[in-house]
Amino acid sequence: MKTVNLYQFNGDPRVPRPWRQCLLEIYEFCNTAVRPFYREAAEAAIGRARDKGLDTIVELGAGHGPLTRLMVEDPRAEGLRFVVCDLIPAVDQYQELERRYPGKVTAITESVDFSRPREWGRGALLLLCAAIHHVPDEARSEVIRAMSVSAGGVMVFVPVRKTWLSLVLSLLIVFPALALPIGFIKRPGTLRRILWCWLLPVVPLMAGWDALGGVLRQWSDVQWRCAIAEQTGGNRKPEINNGLNQQMIAW
Ligand SMILES: C[S@@+](CC[C@H](N)C(=O)[O-])C[C@H]1O[C@@H](n2cnc3c(N)ncnc32)[C@H](O)[C@@H]1O
């Protein structure tokens, strides 16, 4: 399947806030209630931080932070510290996490661009979940280099693959998107969800479009291995775990 850099609504600061909130909630709903993707990612990240002796997990491109929330609440994360940030930070949610877990979570409320190097420290594990496809193909190697020099370890979680099966499954996101007002009925924001998922259902369509773009932008194992070897001078051995509809790359 050809790599096509389709426009992505999520990650565009011009997208109105209520739409972005609904989009992020749809990902959370899909990856927690429909499939256990975030829970598996959280377990894998905590396990790797422990195995590699890293003390801090920095979630880049964290959206509104559902993965960090899961990790923080996991008893195996005892003693680990967490940082949560995004290009378009969800300030309220990050601050709420920081308040609830003082000393354990650091909320960065200014914009953090993961494509730029930043000194996170050798004890940091950088985490990118459902976000690498925001980087166009030609810029991805540079982002791999930036992340590699910025911390002791990097993990990238991808909730899709570049396969026909994944393409079909990803387009089914429209159904959980339509179910969002019911799925998240206990959370504040029901009127917003009813408006943008039911009455004027632009967000389910945006989610479908982003999912399509997400699949078409994924890399094969060979592309990942070559880019990581090139950008780290062969100093970090990549580990790649593939599922039918997900991928994890760590180095
Ligand atoms: C599909 S959302 C996934 C959010 C979250 N990781 C999750 O799994 O729920 C992708 C996120 O990547 C962020 N993003 C895109 N490009 C970025 C960049 N260059 N630096 C930091 N974050 C970025 C977007 O703002 C968006 O929140």
The ligand as an SDF file (V2000), in Angstrom:
LIG
                    3D

 27 29  0  0  0  0  0  0  0  0999 V2000
   -4.3730   10.9570   17.4220 C   0  0  0  0  0  0  0  0  0  0  0  0
   -3.9140   12.0150   18.7220 S   0  0  0  0  0  0  0  0  0  0  0  0
   -3.4220   10.8420   19.9470 C   0  0  0  0  0  0  0  0  0  0  0  0
   -3.4090   11.4420   21.3100 C   0  0  0  0  0  0  0  0  0  0  0  0
   -2.9650   10.4980   22.4380 C   0  0  0  0  0  0  0  0  0  0  0  0
   -1.5940   10.0830   22.2560 N   0  0  0  0  0  0  0  0  0  0  0  0
   -3.8860    9.3130   22.5170 C   0  0  0  0  0  0  0  0  0  0  0  0
   -3.4440    8.1940   22.2000 O   0  0  0  0  0  0  0  0  0  0  0  0
   -5.0470    9.5000   22.9120 O   0  0  0  0  0  0  0  0  0  0  0  0
   -2.3270   12.6430   18.1740 C   0  0  0  0  0  0  0  0  0  0  0  0
   -1.7570   13.7220   19.0620 C   0  0  0  0  0  0  0  0  0  0  0  0
   -0.4540   14.0880   18.6010 O   0  0  0  0  0  0  0  0  0  0  0  0
   -0.2970   15.4770   18.7890 C   0  0  0  0  0  0  0  0  0  0  0  0
    0.7860   15.9520   17.9130 N   0  0  0  0  0  0  0  0  0  0  0  0
    0.8080   15.9850   16.5660 C   0  0  0  0  0  0  0  0  0  0  0  0
    1.9850   16.4720   16.1280 N   0  0  0  0  0  0  0  0  0  0  0  0
    2.7210   16.7670   17.2330 C   0  0  0  0  0  0  0  0  0  0  0  0
    4.0330   17.3020   17.4470 C   0  0  0  0  0  0  0  0  0  0  0  0
    4.8280   17.6280   16.4320 N   0  0  0  0  0  0  0  0  0  0  0  0
    4.4670   17.4530   18.7120 N   0  0  0  0  0  0  0  0  0  0  0  0
    3.6710   17.1120   19.7610 C   0  0  0  0  0  0  0  0  0  0  0  0
    2.4380   16.5870   19.6260 N   0  0  0  0  0  0  0  0  0  0  0  0
    1.9520   16.4290   18.3710 C   0  0  0  0  0  0  0  0  0  0  0  0
   -1.6630   16.0440   18.4570 C   0  0  0  0  0  0  0  0  0  0  0  0
   -1.8520   17.3200   19.0020 O   0  0  0  0  0  0  0  0  0  0  0  0
   -2.5820   14.9970   19.0620 C   0  0  0  0  0  0  0  0  0  0  0  0
   -2.9180   15.3050   20.3940 O   0  0  0  0  0  0  0  0  0  0  0  0
  1  2  1  0
  2  3  1  0
  2 10  1  0
  3  4  1  0
  4  5  1  0
  5  6  1  0
  5  7  1  0
  7  8  2  0
  7  9  1  0
 10 11  1  0
 11 12  1  0
 11 26  1  0
 12 13  1  0
 13 14  1  0
 13 24  1  0
 14 15  1  0
 14 23  1  0
 15 16  2  0
 16 17  1  0
 17 18  1  0
 17 23  2  0
 18 19  1  0
 18 20  2  0
 20 21  1  0
 21 22  2  0
 22 23  1  0
 24 25  1  0
 24 26  1  0
 26 27  1  0
M  CHG  2   2   1   9  -1
M  END
$$$$
